Amino acid sequence: GENVEQHPSTLSVQEGDSAVIKCTYSDSASNYFPWYKQELGKGPQLIIDIRSNVGEKKDQRIAVTLNKTAKHFSLHITETQPEDSAVYFCAAKGDNYGQNFVFGPGTRLSVLP
Amino acid sequence: DAGVIQSPRHEVTEMGQEVTLRCKPISGHNSLFWYRQTMMRGLELLIYFNNNVPIDDSGMPEDRFSAKMPNASFSTLKIQPSEPRDSAVYFCASSPSGGGYSNQPQHFGDGTRLSIL
C-alpha cells in the first residue's frame, strides 16, 4: 500500500524567513495531495492541495510543488509569521484506495519572533 | 457554514467503562471518517462510511470498537470495554464526493480527547 514520509519532523525558522516541508510517496497511482495544519487542541485544517495534473499551486504565502517522476511534493511558506507555528501534515490519495488518505507523520514548525 | 461537530471535547473515564463519541458531519457531505491520533502512531484511519454505509473498517483495532452511522447527519464511535491504551484524540472528518474530481478534501472536527484511567 501507499507509504508517505515527511521531513523534517521539526523545523524552527525566524519570523520572516521561508519554511519548506517535503513529503515522498510510494505509489505512483496517488493523484491527490492535500496539506493540513493542526494547531494545539484543534483538528487538522486543510490549507492547500494539489492534483497530479498540476506541478505547482500558490495561495498567498503558501505554495505546493509536485514532482510526479520523483514522487515527492513540498510545502513552501514564505514570510513566516508566529501564527504559522503548528504541526503540518501531508497526505496522499489515489483512486485505488477509495476515500482513504495516507498521512505523513507530521512536521512541527516553530516560527521564532 | 458549521464545520464537523464532535462531542464531547474531553472524556475521562475508568477502565472497563463504555465510551461513546459523537460526530455531526458537514451537511451535504456523504463520506465520514473516524481517525485516532497518538504521538506514537500519528493519524490512523479507523473506519469510513460512504452514504451511511461502512466501506472499510480494517483500521478498527479490535472488537471492542464499533461505529455506526444511522443517518446522514450523525455517527457514533463506541468503545466497550475501554482500556488505558485507548487513550488518544479521536477525530471525525467528512468529505463531499463526486463533482469534477474524484478526490475531495476531508474536513476535520476538533476531536475528542479521551483518557482512560
gemmi code that builds the backbone of each chain (N, CA, C; Angstrom):
import gemmi

chains = {
    "A": [
        ("GLY", (0.809, -1.200, 0.000), (0.000, 0.000, 0.000), (0.843, 1.251, 0.000)),
        ("GLU", (0.172, 2.388, 0.014), (0.854, 3.676, -0.017), (1.611, 3.918, 1.296)),
        ("ASN", (2.771, 4.575, 1.181), (3.570, 4.981, 2.330), (4.005, 6.427, 2.099)),
        ("VAL", (3.769, 7.279, 3.068), (4.131, 8.694, 2.947), (5.159, 9.043, 4.016)),
        ("GLU", (6.292, 9.544, 3.596), (7.322, 10.010, 4.510), (7.367, 11.540, 4.473)),
        ("GLN", (7.743, 12.133, 5.601), (7.709, 13.587, 5.718), (8.949, 14.045, 6.473)),
        ("HIS", (9.577, 15.106, 5.948), (10.793, 15.641, 6.573), (10.812, 17.160, 6.465)),
        ("PRO", (11.359, 17.863, 7.470), (11.869, 17.301, 8.725), (10.726, 17.051, 9.711)),
        ("SER", (11.022, 16.434, 10.824), (9.992, 16.218, 11.838), (9.779, 17.481, 12.668)),
        ("THR", (10.822, 18.271, 12.827), (10.698, 19.576, 13.477), (11.483, 20.598, 12.669)),
        ("LEU", (10.990, 21.830, 12.693), (11.605, 22.897, 11.917), (11.419, 24.209, 12.669)),
        ("SER", (12.504, 24.907, 12.896), (12.447, 26.221, 13.533), (12.998, 27.252, 12.566)),
        ("VAL", (12.266, 28.327, 12.375), (12.699, 29.402, 11.483), (12.466, 30.731, 12.185)),
        ("GLN", (13.213, 31.747, 11.746), (12.993, 33.093, 12.249), (11.815, 33.725, 11.494)),
        ("GLU", (11.072, 34.527, 12.210), (9.956, 35.229, 11.584), (10.437, 35.968, 10.342)),
        ("GLY", (9.674, 35.819, 9.260), (10.042, 36.459, 8.009), (10.802, 35.560, 7.055)),
        ("ASP", (11.419, 34.492, 7.594), (12.114, 33.539, 6.731), (11.107, 32.594, 6.077)),
        ("SER", (11.621, 31.779, 5.145), (10.784, 30.782, 4.482), (10.937, 29.422, 5.163)),
        ("ALA", (9.910, 28.606, 5.032), (9.934, 27.237, 5.557), (9.535, 26.280, 4.441)),
        ("VAL", (10.228, 25.164, 4.379), (9.926, 24.151, 3.361), (9.805, 22.790, 4.031)),
        ("ILE", (8.731, 22.096, 3.751), (8.493, 20.747, 4.271), (8.315, 19.819, 3.073)),
        ("LYS", (8.991, 18.680, 3.121), (8.982, 17.772, 1.979), (8.339, 16.435, 2.335)),
        ("CYS", (7.600, 15.913, 1.386), (6.984, 14.590, 1.545), (7.279, 13.735, 0.320)),
        ("THR", (7.474, 12.455, 0.553), (7.607, 11.499, -0.539), (6.527, 10.443, -0.398)),
        ("TYR", (6.094, 9.911, -1.525), (5.073, 8.873, -1.509), (5.562, 7.708, -2.345)),
        ("SER", (4.962, 6.562, -2.139), (5.494, 5.356, -2.772), (4.672, 4.879, -3.970)),
        ("ASP", (3.395, 5.206, -3.995), (2.528, 4.645, -5.026), (2.315, 5.642, -6.157)),
        ("SER", (2.770, 5.308, -7.338), (2.644, 6.214, -8.470), (1.191, 6.462, -8.872)),
        ("ALA", (0.261, 5.643, -8.351), (-1.161, 5.851, -8.651), (-1.765, 6.985, -7.826)),
        ("SER", (-1.076, 7.447, -6.796), (-1.601, 8.552, -5.997), (-1.728, 9.788, -6.860)),
        ("ASN", (-2.853, 10.502, -6.724), (-3.085, 11.634, -7.614), (-3.658, 12.864, -6.926)),
        ("TYR", (-3.736, 12.829, -5.601), (-4.254, 13.986, -4.871), (-3.446, 14.150, -3.601)),
        ("PHE", (-2.976, 15.399, -3.342), (-2.018, 15.629, -2.264), (-2.418, 16.872, -1.475)),
        ("PRO", (-3.137, 16.691, -0.378), (-3.507, 17.835, 0.455), (-2.487, 18.073, 1.567)),
        ("TRP", (-2.470, 19.298, 2.056), (-1.660, 19.656, 3.217), (-2.594, 20.190, 4.304)),
        ("TYR", (-2.332, 19.747, 5.531), (-3.157, 20.154, 6.656), (-2.289, 20.831, 7.718)),
        ("LYS", (-2.895, 21.809, 8.394), (-2.252, 22.492, 9.512), (-3.039, 22.169, 10.767)),
        ("GLN", (-2.345, 21.738, 11.802), (-3.022, 21.414, 13.051), (-2.446, 22.267, 14.177)),
        ("GLU", (-3.313, 23.100, 14.742), (-2.939, 23.916, 15.887), (-3.313, 23.175, 17.163)),
        ("LEU", (-2.707, 23.582, 18.256), (-2.892, 22.893, 19.532), (-4.369, 22.847, 19.916)),
        ("GLY", (-4.835, 21.654, 20.189), (-6.218, 21.491, 20.628), (-7.249, 21.554, 19.522)),
        ("LYS", (-6.783, 21.578, 18.283), (-7.701, 21.666, 17.142), (-7.523, 20.470, 16.220)),
        ("GLY", (-8.469, 20.298, 15.332), (-8.327, 19.277, 14.314), (-7.508, 19.790, 13.141)),
        ("PRO", (-6.977, 18.888, 12.314), (-6.244, 19.323, 11.123), (-7.143, 20.121, 10.202)),
        ("GLN", (-6.608, 21.211, 9.671), (-7.363, 22.067, 8.758), (-6.653, 22.110, 7.420)),
        ("LEU", (-7.395, 21.899, 6.354), (-6.826, 21.939, 5.012), (-6.317, 23.343, 4.701)),
        ("ILE", (-5.072, 23.440, 4.238), (-4.537, 24.748, 3.876), (-4.285, 24.875, 2.377)),
        ("ILE", (-3.975, 23.797, 1.719), (-3.756, 23.818, 0.275), (-3.711, 22.379, -0.215)),
        ("ASP", (-4.053, 22.178, -1.466), (-3.970, 20.840, -2.042), (-3.546, 20.946, -3.494)),
        ("ILE", (-3.077, 19.834, -4.027), (-2.635, 19.811, -5.417), (-2.999, 18.468, -6.026)),
        ("ARG", (-3.362, 18.503, -7.299), (-3.708, 17.274, -8.001), (-2.606, 16.951, -8.993)),
        ("SER", (-2.586, 15.721, -9.440), (-1.422, 15.238, -10.189), (-1.298, 15.861, -11.574)),
        ("ASN", (-2.323, 16.566, -12.039), (-2.223, 17.194, -13.351), (-1.635, 18.610, -13.266)),
        ("VAL", (-1.183, 18.990, -12.065), (-0.640, 20.332, -11.834), (0.719, 20.194, -11.163)),
        ("GLY", (1.675, 21.045, -11.528), (3.002, 20.962, -10.926), (3.209, 21.887, -9.753)),
        ("GLU", (2.417, 22.980, -9.703), (2.594, 23.945, -8.622), (1.273, 24.674, -8.402)),
        ("LYS", (1.056, 25.038, -7.147), (-0.144, 25.803, -6.806), (0.208, 26.774, -5.697)),
        ("LYS", (-0.311, 28.008, -5.804), (0.001, 29.034, -4.801), (-1.273, 29.597, -4.216)),
        ("ASP", (-1.168, 29.992, -2.944), (-2.257, 30.693, -2.285), (-1.617, 31.647, -1.296)),
        ("GLN", (-1.446, 32.870, -1.712), (-0.827, 33.911, -0.907), (0.584, 33.475, -0.491)),
        ("ARG", (0.836, 33.282, 0.795), (2.198, 32.947, 1.239), (2.500, 31.454, 1.179)),
        ("ILE", (1.542, 30.682, 0.770), (1.695, 29.229, 0.763), (1.733, 28.713, -0.667)),
        ("ALA", (2.632, 27.776, -0.933), (2.700, 27.142, -2.248), (3.009, 25.664, -2.055)),
        ("VAL", (2.565, 24.880, -2.998), (2.885, 23.452, -3.007), (3.404, 23.104, -4.388)),
        ("THR", (4.462, 22.292, -4.421), (5.014, 21.810, -5.675), (4.948, 20.300, -5.700)),
        ("LEU", (4.786, 19.745, -6.875), (4.669, 18.304, -7.045), (5.601, 17.837, -8.149)),
        ("ASN", (6.384, 16.810, -7.842), (7.236, 16.171, -8.835), (6.786, 14.714, -8.940)),
        ("LYS", (5.990, 14.430, -9.956), (5.419, 13.087, -10.078), (6.482, 12.047, -10.406)),
        ("THR", (7.482, 12.438, -11.163), (8.533, 11.496, -11.547), (9.297, 11.013, -10.320)),
        ("ALA", (9.640, 11.966, -9.471), (10.383, 11.641, -8.258), (9.464, 11.223, -7.114)),
        ("LYS", (8.179, 11.376, -7.301), (7.169, 11.048, -6.275), (7.437, 11.807, -4.987)),
        ("HIS", (7.573, 13.127, -5.121), (7.631, 13.942, -3.920), (6.924, 15.262, -4.140)),
        ("PHE", (6.462, 15.832, -3.042), (5.784, 17.120, -3.068), (6.176, 17.906, -1.835)),
        ("SER", (6.164, 19.218, -1.978), (6.686, 20.078, -0.916), (5.742, 21.228, -0.633)),
        ("LEU", (5.755, 21.646, 0.632), (5.005, 22.817, 1.080), (6.000, 23.938, 1.323)),
        ("HIS", (5.710, 25.107, 0.752), (6.573, 26.266, 0.920), (5.767, 27.374, 1.584)),
        ("ILE", (6.282, 27.883, 2.696), (5.647, 29.022, 3.364), (6.651, 30.165, 3.348)),
        ("THR", (6.262, 31.267, 2.743), (7.149, 32.432, 2.690), (6.720, 33.455, 3.744)),
        ("GLU", (7.655, 34.332, 4.091), (7.394, 35.423, 5.055), (6.675, 34.871, 6.297)),
        ("THR", (7.281, 33.883, 6.919), (6.615, 33.206, 8.029), (6.292, 34.165, 9.161)),
        ("GLN", (5.185, 33.845, 9.849), (4.702, 34.643, 10.972), (4.504, 33.716, 12.169)),
        ("PRO", (4.517, 34.257, 13.376), (4.340, 33.388, 14.556), (3.086, 32.523, 14.489)),
        ("GLU", (2.024, 33.024, 13.873), (0.793, 32.236, 13.783), (0.894, 31.064, 12.808)),
        ("ASP", (2.012, 30.971, 12.082), (2.240, 29.789, 11.245), (2.740, 28.610, 12.072)),
        ("SER", (3.116, 28.858, 13.319), (3.588, 27.778, 14.190), (2.462, 26.771, 14.411)),
        ("ALA", (2.738, 25.515, 14.078), (1.730, 24.454, 14.156), (2.388, 23.153, 13.697)),
        ("VAL", (1.610, 22.090, 13.683), (2.064, 20.828, 13.081), (1.430, 20.724, 11.699)),
        ("TYR", (2.233, 20.428, 10.716), (1.769, 20.316, 9.334), (1.843, 18.860, 8.891)),
        ("PHE", (0.764, 18.413, 8.263), (0.679, 17.045, 7.750), (0.487, 17.075, 6.244)),
        ("CYS", (1.236, 16.230, 5.545), (0.938, 16.000, 4.144), (0.142, 14.696, 4.035)),
        ("ALA", (-0.483, 14.496, 2.916), (-1.235, 13.263, 2.691), (-1.244, 12.958, 1.204)),
        ("ALA", (-1.470, 11.698, 0.899), (-1.557, 11.259, -0.493), (-2.765, 10.360, -0.643)),
        ("LYS", (-3.353, 10.423, -1.786), (-4.546, 9.609, -2.026), (-4.632, 9.268, -3.497)),
        ("GLY", (-5.015, 8.053, -3.768), (-5.243, 7.629, -5.134), (-6.586, 6.961, -5.254)),
        ("ASP", (-7.077, 6.852, -6.454), (-8.386, 6.246, -6.666), (-8.435, 4.801, -6.211)),
        ("ASN", (-7.270, 4.156, -6.183), (-7.259, 2.749, -5.781), (-7.732, 2.548, -4.356)),
        ("TYR", (-7.729, 3.616, -3.566), (-7.989, 3.454, -2.136), (-9.356, 3.980, -1.728)),
        ("GLY", (-10.217, 4.210, -2.660), (-11.499, 4.756, -2.266), (-11.308, 6.139, -1.712)),
        ("GLN", (-11.798, 6.369, -0.529), (-11.698, 7.700, 0.052), (-10.609, 7.787, 1.112)),
        ("ASN", (-9.670, 6.895, 1.122), (-8.660, 6.891, 2.174), (-7.470, 7.772, 1.832)),
        ("PHE", (-7.106, 8.624, 2.772), (-5.845, 9.328, 2.709), (-4.802, 8.555, 3.491)),
        ("VAL", (-3.555, 8.661, 3.057), (-2.440, 8.186, 3.868), (-1.670, 9.435, 4.292)),
        ("PHE", (-1.585, 9.647, 5.593), (-0.962, 10.853, 6.126), (0.512, 10.633, 6.437)),
        ("GLY", (1.304, 11.675, 6.264), (2.666, 11.669, 6.758), (2.670, 11.826, 8.269)),
        ("PRO", (3.815, 11.650, 8.902), (3.897, 11.705, 10.372), (3.842, 13.107, 10.950)),
        ("GLY", (3.944, 14.126, 10.120), (3.830, 15.495, 10.617), (5.157, 16.194, 10.802)),
        ("THR", (5.119, 17.530, 10.679), (6.277, 18.399, 10.931), (5.839, 19.490, 11.892)),
        ("ARG", (6.560, 19.609, 12.998), (6.254, 20.677, 13.952), (7.068, 21.900, 13.570)),
        ("LEU", (6.371, 22.949, 13.114), (7.025, 24.190, 12.704), (6.925, 25.218, 13.821)),
        ("SER", (8.058, 25.777, 14.172), (8.095, 26.868, 15.152), (8.663, 28.097, 14.470)),
        ("VAL", (7.911, 29.185, 14.509), (8.375, 30.451, 13.950), (8.752, 31.347, 15.114)),
        ("LEU", (10.015, 31.675, 15.188), (10.546, 32.426, 16.331), (10.484, 33.919, 16.049)),
        ("PRO", (9.907, 34.702, 16.980), (9.791, 36.147, 16.742), (11.129, 36.849, 16.846)),
    ],
    "B": [
        ("ASP", (-20.741, 28.552, 7.448), (-21.212, 27.164, 7.500), (-20.631, 26.464, 8.720)),
        ("ALA", (-21.433, 25.641, 9.368), (-20.935, 24.890, 10.501), (-19.986, 23.817, 9.999)),
        ("GLY", (-18.929, 23.610, 10.744), (-17.994, 22.559, 10.384), (-18.429, 21.241, 10.977)),
        ("VAL", (-17.513, 20.287, 11.029), (-17.774, 18.998, 11.658), (-17.822, 19.212, 13.175)),
        ("ILE", (-18.859, 18.708, 13.785), (-19.050, 18.918, 15.222), (-18.890, 17.593, 15.956)),
        ("GLN", (-17.997, 17.588, 16.931), (-17.753, 16.383, 17.723), (-18.093, 16.651, 19.185)),
        ("SER", (-18.591, 15.617, 19.834), (-18.829, 15.707, 21.270), (-18.603, 14.356, 21.925)),
        ("PRO", (-18.188, 14.334, 23.187), (-17.729, 15.500, 23.938), (-16.346, 15.936, 23.474)),
        ("ARG", (-15.850, 17.083, 23.923), (-14.497, 17.516, 23.589), (-13.466, 16.780, 24.433)),
        ("HIS", (-13.856, 16.471, 25.642), (-12.970, 15.736, 26.550), (-13.786, 14.662, 27.259)),
        ("GLU", (-13.143, 13.516, 27.460), (-13.805, 12.431, 28.183), (-12.767, 11.729, 29.029)),
        ("VAL", (-13.046, 11.647, 30.311), (-12.182, 10.913, 31.225), (-13.044, 9.855, 31.884)),
        ("THR", (-12.629, 8.611, 31.807), (-13.427, 7.541, 32.382), (-12.510, 6.433, 32.856)),
        ("GLU", (-13.073, 5.545, 33.618), (-12.276, 4.448, 34.163), (-12.273, 3.252, 33.224)),
        ("MET", (-11.229, 2.545, 33.295), (-11.072, 1.333, 32.508), (-12.285, 0.416, 32.695)),
        ("GLY", (-12.753, -0.146, 31.570), (-13.886, -1.061, 31.629), (-15.211, -0.409, 31.308)),
        ("GLN", (-15.246, 0.935, 31.367), (-16.486, 1.644, 31.067), (-16.711, 1.739, 29.563)),
        ("GLU", (-17.960, 1.917, 29.204), (-18.307, 2.151, 27.799), (-18.130, 3.629, 27.479)),
        ("VAL", (-17.563, 3.889, 26.317), (-17.348, 5.267, 25.865), (-18.042, 5.435, 24.516)),
        ("THR", (-18.783, 6.516, 24.359), (-19.430, 6.820, 23.082), (-19.031, 8.204, 22.620)),
        ("LEU", (-18.439, 8.263, 21.446), (-18.052, 9.534, 20.841), (-19.029, 9.841, 19.707)),
        ("ARG", (-19.336, 11.114, 19.551), (-20.361, 11.506, 18.598), (-19.836, 12.484, 17.557)),
        ("CYS", (-20.444, 12.427, 16.385), (-19.989, 13.282, 15.290), (-21.164, 13.696, 14.415)),
        ("LYS", (-21.190, 14.977, 14.103), (-22.154, 15.502, 13.115), (-21.342, 16.024, 11.941)),
        ("PRO", (-21.473, 15.393, 10.770), (-20.678, 15.849, 9.622), (-21.239, 17.133, 9.030)),
        ("ILE", (-20.498, 17.708, 8.111), (-20.964, 18.890, 7.395), (-22.153, 18.485, 6.512)),
        ("SER", (-23.178, 19.289, 6.541), (-24.382, 18.994, 5.756), (-24.024, 18.873, 4.275)),
        ("GLY", (-24.521, 17.807, 3.681), (-24.260, 17.596, 2.257), (-23.063, 16.704, 1.973)),
        ("HIS", (-22.219, 16.498, 2.986), (-21.093, 15.587, 2.814), (-21.586, 14.147, 2.973)),
        ("ASN", (-21.166, 13.281, 2.078), (-21.677, 11.924, 2.190), (-20.610, 10.890, 2.525)),
        ("SER", (-19.406, 11.334, 2.855), (-18.380, 10.427, 3.361), (-17.972, 10.890, 4.751)),
        ("LEU", (-17.834, 9.932, 5.659), (-17.473, 10.256, 7.037), (-16.377, 9.306, 7.488)),
        ("PHE", (-15.417, 9.871, 8.225), (-14.221, 9.134, 8.615), (-13.995, 9.287, 10.123)),
        ("TRP", (-13.551, 8.234, 10.750), (-13.094, 8.285, 12.147), (-11.595, 7.989, 12.177)),
        ("TYR", (-10.847, 8.883, 12.832), (-9.405, 8.734, 12.990), (-9.055, 8.710, 14.473)),
        ("ARG", (-7.900, 8.138, 14.756), (-7.318, 8.189, 16.097), (-5.918, 8.793, 15.952)),
        ("GLN", (-5.587, 9.714, 16.853), (-4.273, 10.344, 16.801), (-3.528, 10.131, 18.115)),
        ("THR", (-2.341, 9.581, 18.018), (-1.458, 9.434, 19.171), (-0.061, 9.892, 18.780)),
        ("MET", (0.753, 10.186, 19.772), (2.132, 10.600, 19.492), (2.888, 9.482, 18.784)),
        ("MET", (2.650, 8.265, 19.213), (3.433, 7.143, 18.686), (3.021, 6.766, 17.265)),
        ("ARG", (1.750, 6.812, 16.970), (1.260, 6.264, 15.708), (0.713, 7.314, 14.746)),
        ("GLY", (0.669, 8.570, 15.187), (0.175, 9.612, 14.302), (-1.320, 9.480, 14.062)),
        ("LEU", (-1.751, 9.870, 12.873), (-3.165, 9.811, 12.495), (-3.460, 8.453, 11.861)),
        ("GLU", (-4.354, 7.716, 12.460), (-4.733, 6.400, 11.941), (-6.204, 6.420, 11.559)),
        ("LEU", (-6.506, 5.964, 10.356), (-7.900, 5.831, 9.948), (-8.482, 4.581, 10.591)),
        ("LEU", (-9.600, 4.745, 11.274), (-10.244, 3.602, 11.921), (-11.314, 2.995, 11.010)),
        ("ILE", (-12.179, 3.854, 10.471), (-13.296, 3.376, 9.654), (-13.804, 4.539, 8.827)),
        ("TYR", (-14.360, 4.232, 7.659), (-15.057, 5.298, 6.958), (-16.357, 4.785, 6.358)),
        ("PHE", (-17.294, 5.710, 6.228), (-18.626, 5.460, 5.702), (-18.818, 6.259, 4.413)),
        ("ASN", (-19.552, 5.687, 3.504), (-19.996, 6.416, 2.323), (-21.502, 6.227, 2.220)),
        ("ASN", (-22.224, 7.335, 2.168), (-23.686, 7.273, 2.163), (-24.220, 6.397, 3.299)),
        ("ASN", (-23.653, 6.574, 4.469), (-24.074, 5.932, 5.720), (-23.683, 4.462, 5.805)),
        ("VAL", (-23.019, 3.936, 4.805), (-22.648, 2.517, 4.784), (-21.164, 2.376, 5.106)),
        ("PRO", (-20.809, 1.501, 6.063), (-19.376, 1.314, 6.343), (-18.682, 0.675, 5.152)),
        ("ILE", (-17.597, 1.316, 4.690), (-16.898, 0.835, 3.495), (-15.626, 0.079, 3.883)),
        ("ASP", (-14.895, 0.604, 4.841), (-13.629, -0.013, 5.214), (-13.437, 0.166, 6.714)),
        ("ASP", (-13.477, -0.927, 7.442), (-13.260, -0.867, 8.890), (-11.978, -1.602, 9.271)),
        ("SER", (-11.079, -1.754, 8.330), (-9.858, -2.518, 8.594), (-8.958, -1.853, 9.625)),
        ("GLY", (-9.172, -0.575, 9.873), (-8.370, 0.122, 10.864), (-8.896, 0.031, 12.279)),
        ("MET", (-10.061, -0.528, 12.454), (-10.619, -0.672, 13.805), (-9.748, -1.663, 14.568)),
        ("PRO", (-9.224, -1.252, 15.718), (-8.206, -2.063, 16.391), (-8.696, -3.443, 16.822)),
        ("GLU", (-9.886, -3.543, 17.296), (-10.368, -4.844, 17.762), (-11.872, -4.748, 17.996)),
        ("ASP", (-12.444, -5.876, 18.396), (-13.901, -5.941, 18.512), (-14.471, -5.012, 19.568)),
        ("ARG", (-13.652, -4.471, 20.411), (-14.152, -3.537, 21.424), (-14.604, -2.235, 20.797)),
        ("PHE", (-14.172, -1.986, 19.566), (-14.526, -0.760, 18.863), (-15.658, -1.046, 17.878)),
        ("SER", (-16.644, -0.151, 17.864), (-17.709, -0.257, 16.873), (-18.139, 1.141, 16.462)),
        ("ALA", (-18.597, 1.279, 15.240), (-19.048, 2.574, 14.734), (-20.347, 2.386, 13.976)),
        ("LYS", (-21.200, 3.402, 14.081), (-22.475, 3.381, 13.383), (-22.725, 4.731, 12.743)),
        ("MET", (-23.525, 4.708, 11.699), (-23.974, 5.950, 11.077), (-25.448, 5.747, 10.712)),
        ("PRO", (-26.345, 6.000, 11.645), (-27.770, 5.720, 11.423), (-28.414, 6.634, 10.393)),
        ("ASN", (-27.833, 7.835, 10.192), (-28.365, 8.742, 9.171), (-27.243, 9.656, 8.692)),
        ("ALA", (-27.548, 10.482, 7.721), (-26.511, 11.295, 7.076), (-25.943, 12.382, 7.975)),
        ("SER", (-26.562, 12.627, 9.113), (-26.109, 13.744, 9.943), (-25.578, 13.309, 11.302)),
        ("PHE", (-25.309, 12.022, 11.487), (-24.886, 11.581, 12.817), (-24.117, 10.273, 12.740)),
        ("SER", (-23.027, 10.206, 13.505), (-22.272, 8.969, 13.615), (-21.750, 8.829, 15.035)),
        ("THR", (-21.574, 7.590, 15.464), (-21.000, 7.321, 16.780), (-19.854, 6.332, 16.651)),
        ("LEU", (-18.895, 6.488, 17.541), (-17.805, 5.535, 17.715), (-17.858, 5.080, 19.167)),
        ("LYS", (-17.980, 3.780, 19.359), (-18.165, 3.260, 20.708), (-17.008, 2.328, 21.063)),
        ("ILE", (-16.568, 2.427, 22.291), (-15.525, 1.537, 22.809), (-16.099, 0.861, 24.050)),
        ("GLN", (-16.145, -0.451, 24.022), (-16.709, -1.198, 25.130), (-16.083, -2.587, 25.199)),
        ("PRO", (-15.364, -2.931, 26.261), (-14.968, -2.070, 27.372), (-13.718, -1.266, 27.031)),
        ("SER", (-13.602, -0.105, 27.631), (-12.441, 0.740, 27.342), (-11.214, 0.273, 28.124)),
        ("GLU", (-10.029, 0.571, 27.574), (-8.762, 0.209, 28.202), (-7.844, 1.432, 28.172)),
        ("PRO", (-6.870, 1.500, 29.076), (-5.971, 2.667, 29.099), (-5.281, 2.918, 27.766)),
        ("ARG", (-4.968, 1.875, 27.008), (-4.284, 2.067, 25.724), (-5.175, 2.692, 24.657)),
        ("ASP", (-6.454, 2.854, 24.953), (-7.367, 3.542, 24.028), (-7.260, 5.058, 24.172)),
        ("SER", (-6.519, 5.524, 25.169), (-6.376, 6.965, 25.367), (-5.719, 7.600, 24.144)),
        ("ALA", (-6.368, 8.608, 23.600), (-5.916, 9.245, 22.355), (-6.863, 10.400, 22.066)),
        ("VAL", (-6.586, 11.098, 20.974), (-7.552, 12.068, 20.448), (-8.227, 11.416, 19.250)),
        ("TYR", (-9.538, 11.420, 19.270), (-10.321, 10.813, 18.193), (-10.944, 11.925, 17.346)),
        ("PHE", (-10.677, 11.845, 16.049), (-11.206, 12.852, 15.132), (-12.239, 12.234, 14.205)),
        ("CYS", (-13.217, 13.037, 13.897), (-14.177, 12.717, 12.857), (-13.936, 13.703, 11.711)),
        ("ALA", (-14.053, 13.232, 10.489), (-13.908, 14.091, 9.314), (-15.006, 13.742, 8.320)),
        ("SER", (-15.369, 14.714, 7.506), (-16.330, 14.425, 6.450), (-15.840, 14.999, 5.138)),
        ("SER", (-16.397, 14.485, 4.070), (-15.933, 14.868, 2.742), (-17.082, 14.766, 1.759)),
        ("PRO", (-17.161, 15.712, 0.822), (-18.113, 15.549, -0.267), (-17.549, 14.551, -1.269)),
        ("SER", (-18.310, 14.098, -2.140), (-17.784, 13.244, -3.194), (-18.448, 13.634, -4.496)),
        ("GLY", (-17.927, 13.119, -5.590), (-18.467, 13.452, -6.886), (-17.919, 14.776, -7.368)),
        ("GLY", (-18.618, 15.414, -8.217), (-18.131, 16.657, -8.790), (-17.108, 16.390, -9.874)),
        ("GLY", (-16.326, 17.399, -10.195), (-15.383, 17.279, -11.290), (-14.193, 16.411, -10.984)),
        ("TYR", (-13.866, 16.232, -9.698), (-12.720, 15.440, -9.313), (-13.197, 14.268, -8.474)),
        ("SER", (-12.487, 13.163, -8.568), (-12.858, 12.017, -7.754), (-12.309, 12.144, -6.351)),
        ("ASN", (-11.339, 13.018, -6.120), (-10.750, 13.184, -4.809), (-11.155, 14.526, -4.233)),
        ("GLN", (-11.655, 14.506, -3.026), (-12.089, 15.705, -2.340), (-11.443, 15.787, -0.976)),
        ("PRO", (-11.182, 16.992, -0.489), (-10.528, 17.122, 0.822), (-11.454, 16.669, 1.945)),
        ("GLN", (-10.826, 16.243, 3.015), (-11.571, 15.910, 4.221), (-11.547, 17.101, 5.170)),
        ("HIS", (-12.651, 17.313, 5.846), (-12.777, 18.409, 6.794), (-12.917, 17.799, 8.186)),
        ("PHE", (-12.015, 18.179, 9.067), (-11.942, 17.560, 10.387), (-12.678, 18.378, 11.449)),
        ("GLY", (-13.237, 17.666, 12.430), (-13.703, 18.303, 13.650), (-12.518, 18.564, 14.563)),
        ("ASP", (-12.810, 19.130, 15.742), (-11.747, 19.452, 16.684), (-11.406, 18.310, 17.631)),
        ("GLY", (-12.051, 17.180, 17.473), (-11.633, 15.979, 18.177), (-12.220, 15.808, 19.557)),
        ("THR", (-12.123, 14.582, 20.047), (-12.453, 14.239, 21.430), (-11.186, 13.695, 22.070)),
        ("ARG", (-10.749, 14.359, 23.137), (-9.572, 13.869, 23.860), (-10.042, 12.872, 24.901)),
        ("LEU", (-9.695, 11.609, 24.705), (-10.166, 10.526, 25.557), (-9.045, 10.036, 26.471)),
        ("SER", (-9.352, 9.993, 27.751), (-8.390, 9.475, 28.736), (-9.054, 8.351, 29.492)),
        ("ILE", (-8.442, 7.188, 29.443), (-8.960, 6.018, 30.158), (-8.011, 5.735, 31.319)),
        ("LEU", (-8.549, 5.818, 32.524), (-7.714, 5.668, 33.725), (-7.619, 4.210, 34.185)),
    ],
}
model = gemmi.Model(1)
for chain_id, residues in chains.items():
    chain = gemmi.Chain(chain_id)
    for i, (resn, *xyz) in enumerate(residues, 1):
        res = gemmi.Residue()
        res.name, res.seqid = resn, gemmi.SeqId(i, " ")
        for name, pos in zip(("N", "CA", "C"), xyz):
            atom = gemmi.Atom()
            atom.name, atom.element = name, gemmi.Element(name[0])
            atom.pos, atom.b_iso = gemmi.Position(*pos), 0.0
            res.add_atom(atom)
        chain.add_residue(res)
    model.add_chain(chain)
structure = gemmi.Structure()
structure.add_model(model)
structure.setup_entities()
